[in-house]
């Protein structure tokens, strides 16, 4: 009996063992090529099984899934009010997408969407990984790594691919990267596992994160342990600026200690030959970055080599102001340049009565290009250099104010109507095409017969009449974005405006006609997102219905180039110059709103509900009649056939340069 009892007990134990629930990963992931990465994501609660109990390691990973993997693996916790039009709060990965967007790791489309369910390509994964590398402050140095199919990688993403390859986070096959190929969940897991392993090695902390984010000393009341972003091995040094160079080497173990040792404004804090803090100067972006603007509570894409005002810095980040937009960037994203060490800066000048902007390339330390975008304001003297953070307020080299100027074409609201006919626009187009063709530049060969701009006059005027968007403004945008209708996308895809060029389907959407392309620009981009005011910041891209700058207008969100709006204005100005300045000679009166939450109404009273509300201040408006009973009649930014009114008390008329 005793022996039978023991056997029965053993059989019961064995039975219980077989009855225990089995992890889906035990068979499915064991021996998988990406098993370590997959199990890492599982440990971070980033990867879970589907309804059938599968982790789907060989399925294509989506944009939403990859953003979620990064957010959970990096322990992201800070989220602002960034909203994508196709990511409702009920979406499975909504919170993680918002966290990743706040960290500047992901961005959306120009139409305000994110497309979370779309499969992600390898090159787009690379750019997200590079932003994560910057966020985690993993040293990356410089690289010249290229793949056999490097030309197939989107130009702006080649550096991200090279950096990922150099750090061995991403790898190619037989010398090819295959940028447009979609990645699997398994591959994504491996990439992220490698990323976080590097982060661990760089910080000496588990998961590459801070064990106590709220404590600047990371749990050490004596401040002995470096804060997040402070290397455990790299010391901080206080150096003196002398004749444009740094001298001295007073070393400290922490940033705080170095900061306390500064005794005058000519001293800076340096770590690994990189300036971390200075008394005054400016900041230059090393590559494309995303600035989370505290000013408008939204993300702003910023191109490399962009100059910004330096406000302050600590061991982990730099506080900057870009055309009035205040936000923070990681040290890895920027270079701090004290004014006394500057080798050159972008500047404005008066060239034969026109305002010229000359740009400085900080990678080569040379002046690289320039453009003219209108008439010079009266205070600009020939032969002198002027500087501006926003293209509106100008100073001399010493920082003394020299004047304020709003370029007419840059700050003319889109609802304006050009006075040129379809025939005049067509004549201008042909003359301009003949001009660029005569340069001998290969891109413009046969422009007068091949350009996609030929004969657009009537289409543009019809759009102006129906959609109430300036025909010459749309033409100026097309000229800039499509190289006068001769770019590859214009020629092959009828895409004049760079629509959908840099996301999940880059360079591939073909339009049936140029007219269809213009219609898509108007109906899916300009009308709903860039012109029509939104109800609250962050929920659409309406920052003023002008091409503008990073301070106001389409430029805030449409393009990372901070001078994109000025360059579009330059095209408008040159067309005006060629056609006799009809618009400038009969100009609109432009005003700027001066308060937030300003209501625009259908009559000159507060009795009816508002037509719409400007959530932000500083919005340009066209005033169509002088004040009556304390109200201005204006052109509505919302598509509206009737009149619109704004209280005169909240609009400042500006003098535009034209």
C-alpha positions in Angstrom: 0.0 0.0 0.0 2.8 2.3 0.9 4.5 1.7 -2.5 1.2 2.3 -4.4 0.8 5.6 -2.5 4.2 6.8 -3.5 3.5 5.8 -7.2 0.2 7.6 -7.0 1.8 10.7 -5.6 4.4 10.7 -8.3 1.8 10.3 -11.0 -0.2 13.2 -9.5 2.9 15.5 -9.5 3.7 14.6 -13.1 0.1 15.2 -14.0 0.2 18.6 -12.4 3.3 19.5 -14.2 1.7 18.7 -17.5 -1.4 20.7 -16.5 0.6 23.9 -15.8 -0.1 26.6 -18.4 2.7 26.8 -21.0 4.2 30.0 -22.2 3.5 30.6 -25.9 7.1 31.6 -26.3 8.4 28.2 -25.1 8.1 26.5 -28.4 7.4 29.5 -30.7 10.5 31.5 -29.8 13.0 28.9 -28.7 15.8 28.8 -31.2 14.4 31.7 -33.2 17.1 33.9 -34.8 15.8 36.9 -32.8 15.0 35.0 -29.6 17.1 37.3 -27.2 15.5 40.4 -28.5 12.0 39.0 -28.5 12.4 37.8 -24.9 13.8 41.3 -24.0 10.7 42.9 -25.3 8.5 40.4 -23.4 10.4 41.3 -20.2 9.6 45.0 -20.8 5.9 44.1 -21.3 6.3 45.6 -24.8 5.6 42.4 -26.7 2.4 40.4 -25.9 0.6 37.6 -27.6 -2.3 38.0 -29.9 -5.7 36.4 -29.6 -4.3 33.1 -30.7 -1.5 33.1 -28.2 1.3 33.9 -30.7 4.0 36.6 -30.5 4.1 36.7 -34.4 7.9 37.1 -34.6 7.9 36.8 -38.4 5.1 39.3 -39.0 5.8 42.8 -40.3 6.1 45.3 -37.4 3.9 48.4 -37.7 4.8 52.0 -36.9 2.6 51.9 -33.8 4.1 48.7 -32.5 7.7 49.9 -33.0 6.9 53.2 -31.3 5.5 51.2 -28.4 8.5 48.9 -28.2 10.8 51.9 -27.9 8.6 53.8 -25.4 8.4 50.8 -23.0 12.1 49.7 -23.5 13.3 53.2 -22.8 11.0 53.7 -19.8 9.6 56.9 -21.3 7.3 58.7 -18.8 6.8 62.3 -20.0 3.9 63.0 -22.4 2.6 66.3 -23.6 -0.6 67.0 -25.6 0.7 66.0 -29.0 -2.2 64.4 -30.9 -2.2 62.6 -34.3 -5.4 62.6 -36.2 -5.5 58.9 -36.7 -4.4 57.8 -33.2 -7.5 58.0 -31.0 -7.1 57.8 -27.2 -8.7 54.3 -27.3 -6.0 52.9 -29.7 -3.9 50.2 -28.1 -0.6 52.0 -28.5 -1.9 55.6 -28.1 -0.1 56.3 -24.8 3.2 54.9 -26.0 3.0 56.8 -29.3 2.4 60.0 -27.4 5.4 59.3 -25.1 7.7 58.6 -28.1 6.5 61.7 -29.9 7.1 63.8 -26.8 10.7 62.4 -26.6 11.2 63.5 -30.3 11.7 59.9 -31.4 8.7 59.8 -33.8 7.0 62.4 -36.0 3.9 62.3 -38.2 2.9 63.2 -41.6 2.3 66.8 -42.9 -1.4 66.1 -42.8 -1.3 65.5 -39.0 -1.6 61.7 -39.2 0.9 59.0 -37.9 -0.4 55.9 -39.7 0.2 53.6 -36.8 -1.0 50.5 -38.5 1.3 50.9 -41.6 4.3 48.5 -41.8 7.5 50.3 -41.1 10.4 50.3 -43.5 14.0 49.6 -42.5 15.1 53.2 -43.2 12.3 54.7 -41.2 13.2 52.4 -38.4 16.8 53.6 -38.6 15.8 57.3 -38.2 13.7 56.4 -35.1 16.6 54.5 -33.7 19.0 57.4 -34.3 16.6 59.7 -32.4 16.5 57.2 -29.6 20.4 57.1 -29.6 20.4 60.9 -29.3 17.8 60.7 -26.5 19.8 58.2 -24.6 23.0 60.2 -25.2 24.9 57.2 -26.7 28.2 58.4 -28.2 28.1 58.0 -31.9 30.9 60.0 -33.4 31.2 60.4 -37.1 30.9 57.7 -39.8 31.3 57.2 -43.5 29.7 53.8 -43.7 27.7 53.2 -46.9 25.9 50.3 -48.5 25.8 49.2 -52.1 22.2 50.5 -52.3 23.0 53.8 -50.5 21.4 55.8 -53.3 18.1 54.1 -52.6 18.1 55.4 -49.0 16.3 58.7 -48.6 19.0 61.3 -48.5 18.0 62.7 -45.1 18.1 59.2 -43.6 21.5 58.1 -44.8 23.3 59.4 -41.8 20.9 57.6 -39.5 21.5 54.3 -41.3 25.3 54.9 -41.2 25.2 55.6 -37.5 23.0 52.5 -36.8 25.4 50.4 -38.8 28.5 51.8 -37.1 27.1 51.0 -33.7 26.0 47.6 -35.0 22.4 48.1 -34.0 21.3 47.6 -37.6 23.0 45.5 -40.2 22.7 44.9 -43.9 23.1 41.7 -46.0 25.9 41.1 -48.5 26.6 44.9 -48.5 23.0 45.9 -49.1 20.7 47.7 -46.6 17.4 47.3 -48.4 16.0 50.5 -47.1 12.4 50.1 -48.3 12.0 46.6 -47.1 9.7 46.1 -44.2 11.1 44.8 -40.9 9.7 42.0 -38.9 8.8 42.0 -35.2 11.8 39.8 -34.6 14.2 42.1 -36.4 12.7 45.1 -34.5 13.2 43.3 -31.2 16.9 42.6 -32.0 17.5 46.3 -33.0 16.0 47.5 -29.8 17.8 44.9 -27.7 21.1 46.1 -29.2 20.2 49.7 -28.6 19.4 49.2 -25.0 22.5 47.1 -24.5 24.5 50.0 -25.8 22.6 52.4 -23.5 23.4 50.1 -20.5 27.1 50.1 -21.4 27.1 53.9 -21.8 25.3 54.8 -18.5 26.2 51.9 -16.3 22.6 51.6 -15.3 20.0 48.9 -15.9 17.8 49.5 -19.0 19.8 52.7 -19.8 17.5 54.6 -17.5 17.6 56.5 -14.2 16.7 54.6 -11.1 15.1 57.7 -9.7 14.3 60.3 -12.3 13.1 62.8 -9.8 16.4 62.9 -7.9 19.1 64.9 -9.7 21.8 63.0 -7.7 20.2 59.7 -8.5 19.8 58.7 -4.9 23.0 60.1 -3.6 22.3 62.9 -1.2 26.0 64.0 -1.4 25.8 64.3 -5.2 28.6 61.8 -5.6 26.9 59.8 -8.4 26.6 61.6 -11.7 23.2 62.7 -12.8 21.6 61.2 -15.9 23.6 62.2 -18.9 26.8 62.7 -16.8 29.3 60.1 -17.8 30.7 58.0 -15.0 34.2 58.3 -16.6 34.3 61.6 -18.3 35.1 64.6 -16.1 33.8 68.1 -16.5 36.3 70.9 -17.0 36.0 74.7 -16.6 38.0 76.5 -19.4 38.6 80.1 -20.3 37.9 81.6 -23.7 41.1 83.4 -24.8 41.5 84.8 -28.3 38.9 82.5 -29.7 40.3 79.3 -28.1 39.8 77.4 -24.9 42.6 77.3 -22.3 43.0 75.8 -18.9 41.7 72.5 -17.5 40.2 72.8 -14.1 38.5 69.4 -13.7 35.5 68.3 -11.6 33.7 65.1 -11.1 30.2 66.6 -11.5 28.5 69.2 -13.6 27.2 71.0 -10.5 30.7 71.3 -9.0 32.0 72.7 -12.3 29.1 75.2 -12.4 29.9 76.5 -8.9 33.5 77.1 -9.9 32.7 79.5 -12.7 33.8 83.0 -11.8 33.4 85.1 -15.0 31.5 85.2 -18.3 34.4 84.1 -20.4 34.4 80.7 -18.8 32.6 77.6 -20.1 32.0 74.0 -18.9 33.4 71.3 -21.2 33.1 67.6 -21.3 34.9 65.4 -23.8 35.9 68.6 -25.7 32.2 69.6 -26.1 31.0 72.8 -24.6 28.1 72.0 -22.1 27.5 75.5 -20.7 28.4 79.1 -21.6 27.3 82.6 -20.5 26.2 83.7 -24.0 26.3 82.5 -27.5 24.1 80.5 -29.9 23.2 76.9 -30.5 23.4 75.0 -33.8 21.6 71.7 -34.6 24.0 68.9 -35.6 21.4 67.2 -37.7 17.6 67.1 -38.0 15.9 67.3 -34.6 12.4 67.6 -33.2 11.9 70.5 -30.7 9.1 70.2 -28.3 8.0 73.8 -28.1 6.7 74.8 -24.7 5.5 78.0 -26.4 2.8 76.4 -28.6 2.7 72.9 -26.9 3.6 71.1 -30.1 6.5 69.4 -31.9 8.5 71.4 -34.5 10.9 69.7 -36.9 14.2 71.5 -37.2 16.8 71.0 -39.9 20.5 70.5 -39.3 22.7 73.7 -39.2 19.9 75.7 -37.7 21.0 78.6 -35.5 19.0 79.1 -32.3 19.2 81.4 -29.3 21.0 79.9 -26.3 19.0 80.4 -23.1 20.6 78.0 -20.6 21.9 74.4 -20.1 22.6 71.7 -17.5 24.3 68.4 -17.7 21.6 66.7 -19.8 19.9 69.3 -22.0 20.0 72.8 -23.5 17.2 75.3 -23.4 16.8 77.1 -26.7 14.6 79.6 -28.4 13.9 79.1 -32.1 12.0 82.1 -33.6 10.2 82.6 -30.3 9.6 78.8 -29.8 11.1 77.8 -26.5 12.1 74.2 -25.8 14.8 71.8 -24.8 17.3 69.7 -26.8 19.8 67.0 -25.8 23.5 67.9 -25.9 24.0 65.2 -28.5 21.7 67.1 -30.9 23.4 70.5 -30.8 26.7 72.4 -30.6 27.1 75.4 -28.3 29.1 78.3 -29.8 30.1 81.3 -27.6 29.9 84.5 -29.6 33.6 85.1 -29.0 34.4 81.8 -30.7 32.1 82.2 -33.7 33.9 81.7 -37.0 30.9 82.8 -39.0 27.1 83.2 -38.8 24.2 83.5 -41.2 23.3 87.1 -41.8 21.0 89.5 -43.7 22.2 92.3 -45.9 20.9 95.0 -48.3 22.0 94.1 -51.8 20.9 96.7 -54.4 17.8 97.5 -52.4 16.8 93.8 -51.9 17.1 91.8 -48.7 19.6 88.9 -49.1 20.0 86.1 -46.6 23.5 84.4 -46.6 23.7 81.0 -44.9 26.6 79.5 -43.0 27.5 75.8 -43.2 28.8 74.7 -39.8 30.1 71.4 -41.1 32.5 73.0 -43.5 32.8 76.4 -41.7 32.1 78.2 -44.9 29.3 80.4 -46.2 27.4 78.0 -48.4 24.4 79.7 -50.1 22.2 82.8 -50.2 18.8 83.8 -51.5 16.9 87.1 -52.0 13.3 87.2 -50.8 12.0 90.8 -51.1 12.9 94.4 -50.9 15.2 95.5 -48.0 13.6 97.4 -45.1 14.5 101.1 -44.9 16.7 100.7 -41.9 19.1 98.3 -43.6 22.2 100.0 -44.9 24.2 98.7 -47.8 27.5 97.0 -46.8 26.4 96.1 -43.2 25.4 92.7 -41.8 22.2 92.2 -39.8 21.1 89.2 -37.7 17.7 87.9 -36.8 16.4 84.8 -34.9 13.0 85.0 -36.6 13.3 87.1 -39.8 11.3 89.9 -38.2 13.4 91.6 -35.6 16.9 92.5 -36.7 20.1 93.4 -34.7 23.7 94.3 -35.6 26.6 92.2 -34.6 26.6 93.5 -31.1 23.0 92.5 -30.5 21.7 96.1 -30.6 18.2 96.4 -32.2 18.2 97.9 -35.7 14.5 97.5 -36.7 11.4 95.4 -37.3 10.3 94.2 -40.8 7.5 91.9 -42.0 8.2 90.8 -45.6 4.9 91.2 -47.5 5.0 87.9 -49.3 6.1 86.0 -46.3 3.3 87.2 -44.1 0.5 87.7 -46.6 -2.4 85.4 -45.6 -3.3 82.6 -48.1 -6.8 83.9 -48.6 -5.4 86.9 -50.6 -6.2 86.9 -54.3 -3.4 87.6 -56.8 -4.3 90.2 -59.5 -2.5 88.2 -62.2 -4.6 86.4 -64.8 -4.1 82.8 -65.9 -2.5 84.0 -69.1 0.0 86.2 -67.2 0.9 83.3 -64.9 1.5 81.1 -67.9 3.7 83.7 -69.6 5.7 84.1 -66.4 6.1 80.3 -66.1 7.5 80.0 -69.6 9.9 82.9 -69.1 11.2 81.5 -65.9 11.6 78.0 -67.4 13.6 79.6 -70.2 15.8 81.3 -67.7 16.6 78.2 -65.6 17.1 76.1 -68.8 19.7 78.7 -70.0 21.9 78.0 -66.9 23.0 74.7 -68.5 22.3 72.9 -65.3 21.5 69.2 -66.1 18.3 69.2 -63.9 16.8 72.0 -66.1 17.6 70.5 -69.5 14.6 70.9 -71.8 12.6 72.7 -69.0 10.6 74.7 -71.5 9.1 71.5 -72.9 9.2 69.0 -70.0 8.3 71.0 -66.9 5.2 70.0 -65.1 4.4 73.7 -64.5 3.7 74.4 -68.1 0.1 75.6 -68.7 -0.9 75.6 -65.0 -2.3 79.2 -65.0 -5.9 78.2 -65.5 -5.8 75.4 -63.0 -4.3 77.7 -60.4 -6.9 80.5 -60.9 -9.7 77.9 -60.7 -8.3 76.7 -57.4 -8.0 80.3 -56.2 -11.7 81.0 -57.1 -13.1 77.8 -55.5 -10.8 77.2 -52.6 -9.9 80.8 -51.9 -6.2 80.2 -51.8 -3.8 82.6 -53.6 -2.9 81.2 -57.0 0.6 82.8 -57.1 1.3 81.5 -53.6 0.6 77.9 -54.7 2.8 78.4 -57.8 5.6 79.7 -55.6 5.3 76.7 -53.4 5.4 74.4 -56.5 8.4 76.1 -57.9 10.3 75.7 -54.7 9.4 72.1 -53.9 9.6 70.7 -57.4 12.7 72.5 -58.9 10.4 74.4 -61.3 8.5 71.2 -62.2 11.7 69.3 -63.1 12.4 67.2 -60.0 12.2 63.4 -60.2 8.9 63.4 -58.2 7.4 66.0 -60.4 8.4 64.3 -63.6 7.5 60.7 -62.6 4.8 61.1 -60.0 3.1 64.5 -60.9 4.1 65.5 -57.3 4.9 69.2 -57.2 4.8 69.7 -53.4 6.8 66.9 -51.8 3.6 65.2 -50.5 4.2 61.9 -48.8 7.9 61.9 -49.6 9.4 61.0 -46.3 7.2 58.5 -44.6 6.0 54.9 -45.0 5.5 55.2 -48.8 8.4 57.6 -49.6 8.7 58.9 -53.2 6.1 56.4 -54.5 2.6 58.0 -54.6 1.8 58.8 -58.2 -0.9 61.3 -59.0 -3.1 61.0 -62.1 -2.3 64.5 -63.0 -0.7 67.7 -61.7 -4.2 69.0 -61.1 -5.0 66.0 -58.9 -1.8 66.8 -57.0 -2.8 70.4 -56.4 -6.2 69.3 -55.3 -4.7 66.9 -52.8 -2.4 69.7 -51.5 -5.4 72.0 -51.0 -8.0 69.5 -49.7 -5.9 67.3 -47.5 -3.1 69.6 -46.3 -3.6 73.4 -46.6 -7.3 73.7 -46.1 -7.9 71.4 -43.1 -4.5 71.6 -41.4 -2.5 74.7 -42.3 -5.1 77.4 -43.0 -8.3 76.6 -41.1 -7.7 77.4 -37.4 -7.8 74.6 -34.9 -9.6 74.5 -31.6 -6.6 73.9 -29.5 -2.8 73.8 -29.8 -1.4 70.5 -31.0 -4.5 69.3 -32.7 -3.8 70.6 -36.1 -1.0 72.5 -37.9 -2.7 75.9 -38.1 -0.1 78.4 -36.8 -1.3 81.2 -39.1 -2.3 81.1 -42.8 1.0 82.4 -44.2 4.1 80.7 -45.4 5.8 82.6 -42.5 8.8 81.3 -40.5 9.3 79.0 -37.5 7.6 81.8 -35.5 4.3 81.7 -37.4 2.7 80.2 -40.4 3.0 77.0 -42.5 6.7 76.9 -41.9 6.2 76.0 -38.2 5.1 72.5 -39.3 5.3 72.0 -43.1 9.1 72.1 -43.4 12.1 71.6 -41.1 14.1 74.3 -43.0 13.6 77.4 -40.8 13.8 79.6 -43.9 11.4 77.6 -46.1 8.7 80.4 -45.8 11.2 83.1 -46.7 12.3 81.1 -49.7 8.7 80.6 -50.9 8.3 84.4 -50.4 11.3 84.9 -52.6 9.6 83.0 -55.5 6.5 85.2 -55.1 8.7 88.3 -55.1 10.6 87.3 -58.2 7.3 86.6 -60.0 6.1 90.1 -58.9 9.3 91.7 -60.1 8.9 90.0 -63.5 5.3 90.9 -63.9 5.3 94.5 -62.7 4.5 94.3 -59.0 0.7 94.4 -59.5 0.0 92.8 -56.1 2.5 95.0 -54.3 1.1 98.2 -55.9 -2.4 97.3 -54.7 -1.6 95.6 -51.4 -3.8 94.1 -48.7 -3.7 95.6 -45.2 -2.2 92.9 -42.9 -2.7 92.9 -39.1 -1.4 90.6 -36.3 -3.7 89.3 -33.6 -2.6 90.2 -30.1 -4.4 87.8 -27.8 -5.1 84.1 -27.4 -8.7 82.7 -27.7 -9.7 85.5 -30.1 -13.2 85.0 -31.6 -13.8 85.8 -35.3 -17.5 86.5 -35.9 -19.9 86.8 -38.8 -21.1 90.3 -37.8 -19.7 93.2 -35.8 -21.1 92.1 -32.5 -20.9 89.4 -29.9 -24.5 88.4 -30.2 -23.9 85.4 -32.5 -21.7 82.3 -32.0 -18.1 82.7 -33.2 -17.3 81.6 -36.8 -14.1 80.2 -35.3 -11.5 81.0 -32.6 -7.8 81.7 -32.9 -6.3 79.5 -30.1 -2.9 81.4 -30.4 -2.0 85.0 -30.6 0.2 86.5 -33.3 -1.9 85.3 -36.2 -1.7 87.3 -39.5 -5.1 88.5 -40.8 -6.2 90.5 -43.9 -8.2 93.6 -43.0 -10.7 94.5 -45.7 -12.2 97.6 -44.2 -11.4 100.2 -41.6 -12.8 99.9 -38.1 -16.5 100.3 -37.7 -17.9 100.5 -34.2 -14.7 98.9 -32.9 -14.6 96.1 -35.4 -12.4 95.2 -38.4 -13.8 93.4 -41.3 -11.4 90.6 -42.3 -11.0 87.7 -44.7 -11.8 84.5 -42.9 -9.1 81.9 -42.5 -12.0 79.3 -42.4 -13.5 78.8 -45.8 -16.4 81.2 -45.7 -18.3 83.1 -48.4 -19.6 85.9 -46.2 -18.0 88.6 -44.1 -16.0 88.1 -40.9 -15.2 90.5 -38.1 -12.6 90.8 -35.3 -12.5 93.3 -32.4 -10.2 96.2 -33.3 -8.8 96.0 -29.8 -7.0 92.8 -30.5 -5.4 93.4 -33.9 -2.3 95.4 -34.6 -1.8 96.7 -38.2 1.7 96.0 -39.4 3.8 97.8 -42.0 4.9 95.2 -44.5 7.9 95.6 -46.8 6.9 95.1 -50.4 
